[in-house]
Amino acid sequence: MAVVTQAAVARVKWLAAPTSGAWLSAACARPDLLLIDHAHCERKAAGGALQLMFRYPSDVALAQVLSPLAREELEHFELVLQLLERRGIALRPLPAPAYGAALAKAVRRDEPARLLDSLLVAGLIEARSHERMARLACVVRRAAGQRSAPLRPVLGAGRRALRPRAHHGAATGAGGGGNRGIGRGLREP
């Protein structure tokens, strides 16, 4: 596997530290887990958007942003499910990452701080997801000249599923919502 240096991938300024090389190696070694996790992340992102809509039913502006986001995330979920099916991989539960629970504990309970914190947590999780997909894409590009690049189909779905979301992320800072750990079965925040 090719080593990806930090200089090869743009650093996401909101993340305290880049994803480790150990996570990258684990993800490349288990594309099946990466795909399963990606499906769960897409579904959870849709659920997170819906949860906020139910928590704040009078906030029309928020609903106008989150409703299309929930649909988009479910479309991404369906794309990843199709890829899993084509590869003969069964969707199954994976252990939840500890960092998602740790971030959720930091959300304040009083309003309006609760909404702000919920959106910030969603944005951090989305930022980590994008950073990891970028690192994986570098590996696939380098491996393209080799005989086999097992992550190419995974990242093909990832590019479709993680395309820029300026139309809804910019309005609220939601960034995409949900727990987008990418590789929950592959420990590390």
MOWO-V578358 format. One record per pair of residues at least 24 apart in sequence whose C-alpha atoms are under 8 Angstrom apart, sorted by the first residue. I is the first residue (numbers start at 1). J is the second residue. D is the distance in whole Angstrom. If there is no record, write none. Layout:
BEGIN
i->[I | I]
j->[J | J]
d->[D | D]
END
This chain:
BEGIN
i->[1 | 1 | 1 | 1 | 2 | 2 | 2 | 3 | 4 | 4 | 4 | 8 | 9 | 9 | 9 | 9 | 11 | 12 | 12 | 12 | 14 | 14 | 15 | 15 | 15 | 18 | 19 | 19 | 19 | 19 | 19 | 23 | 23 | 23 | 24 | 24 | 24 | 26 | 27 | 27 | 28 | 28 | 28 | 31 | 31 | 31 | 32 | 33 | 33 | 33 | 34 | 34 | 34 | 34 | 35 | 35 | 35 | 36 | 36 | 36 | 36 | 36 | 37 | 37 | 37 | 37 | 37 | 37 | 38 | 38 | 38 | 38 | 38 | 38 | 39 | 39 | 39 | 39 | 39 | 40 | 41 | 41 | 41 | 41 | 41 | 42 | 42 | 42 | 42 | 42 | 42 | 42 | 43 | 43 | 43 | 44 | 44 | 44 | 45 | 45 | 45 | 45 | 45 | 45 | 45 | 46 | 46 | 46 | 46 | 46 | 46 | 46 | 47 | 48 | 48 | 49 | 49 | 62 | 65 | 65 | 65 | 66 | 69 | 69 | 73 | 76 | 76 | 77 | 79 | 79 | 80 | 83 | 83 | 83 | 94 | 94 | 95 | 95 | 96 | 96 | 97 | 97 | 97 | 97 | 97 | 97 | 98 | 99 | 99 | 100 | 100 | 100 | 119 | 119 | 119 | 119 | 119 | 120 | 120 | 121 | 122 | 122 | 122 | 122 | 122 | 122 | 123 | 123 | 123 | 123 | 123 | 125 | 125 | 125 | 125 | 125 | 126 | 126 | 126 | 126 | 126 | 126 | 127 | 128 | 128 | 129 | 129 | 129 | 130 | 132 | 133]
j->[25 | 28 | 139 | 143 | 139 | 142 | 143 | 139 | 135 | 138 | 139 | 138 | 131 | 134 | 135 | 138 | 131 | 127 | 128 | 131 | 124 | 127 | 124 | 127 | 128 | 131 | 128 | 131 | 132 | 188 | 189 | 186 | 187 | 188 | 132 | 135 | 136 | 186 | 183 | 186 | 136 | 150 | 151 | 150 | 151 | 154 | 89 | 183 | 185 | 186 | 154 | 182 | 183 | 185 | 80 | 84 | 154 | 84 | 90 | 91 | 92 | 94 | 94 | 181 | 182 | 183 | 184 | 185 | 77 | 80 | 158 | 180 | 182 | 183 | 76 | 77 | 80 | 81 | 91 | 77 | 178 | 179 | 180 | 181 | 182 | 73 | 74 | 76 | 77 | 161 | 178 | 180 | 73 | 74 | 77 | 178 | 179 | 180 | 70 | 73 | 176 | 177 | 178 | 179 | 180 | 70 | 71 | 72 | 73 | 74 | 177 | 178 | 178 | 177 | 178 | 177 | 178 | 172 | 168 | 171 | 172 | 168 | 168 | 176 | 161 | 160 | 161 | 161 | 157 | 161 | 157 | 153 | 154 | 157 | 184 | 185 | 184 | 185 | 184 | 185 | 181 | 184 | 185 | 187 | 188 | 189 | 189 | 188 | 189 | 125 | 179 | 181 | 172 | 173 | 174 | 175 | 177 | 173 | 174 | 177 | 174 | 175 | 176 | 177 | 178 | 179 | 173 | 174 | 175 | 176 | 177 | 177 | 178 | 179 | 180 | 181 | 175 | 176 | 177 | 178 | 179 | 180 | 175 | 180 | 181 | 180 | 181 | 182 | 162 | 182 | 158]
d->[8 | 8 | 7 | 8 | 6 | 7 | 7 | 7 | 7 | 7 | 7 | 8 | 8 | 7 | 6 | 8 | 7 | 7 | 8 | 7 | 7 | 7 | 7 | 7 | 7 | 8 | 8 | 8 | 7 | 8 | 7 | 7 | 7 | 7 | 8 | 8 | 7 | 6 | 7 | 7 | 8 | 8 | 7 | 7 | 6 | 7 | 7 | 7 | 6 | 8 | 8 | 6 | 5 | 8 | 7 | 7 | 6 | 7 | 8 | 6 | 7 | 8 | 7 | 8 | 6 | 5 | 6 | 7 | 8 | 7 | 8 | 8 | 6 | 7 | 8 | 5 | 6 | 7 | 8 | 8 | 7 | 6 | 5 | 7 | 7 | 5 | 7 | 6 | 5 | 8 | 8 | 7 | 7 | 6 | 6 | 5 | 6 | 8 | 7 | 6 | 7 | 5 | 3 | 6 | 7 | 4 | 7 | 8 | 5 | 6 | 8 | 7 | 7 | 6 | 5 | 6 | 7 | 7 | 5 | 7 | 8 | 7 | 7 | 7 | 8 | 7 | 5 | 8 | 7 | 8 | 6 | 8 | 8 | 8 | 7 | 6 | 6 | 6 | 6 | 8 | 7 | 5 | 8 | 7 | 7 | 7 | 8 | 8 | 6 | 8 | 7 | 8 | 7 | 6 | 5 | 8 | 7 | 7 | 7 | 8 | 6 | 7 | 7 | 4 | 6 | 7 | 7 | 5 | 5 | 7 | 6 | 7 | 7 | 6 | 5 | 6 | 6 | 6 | 7 | 8 | 8 | 6 | 8 | 7 | 7 | 6 | 6 | 6 | 7 | 7 | 7]
END
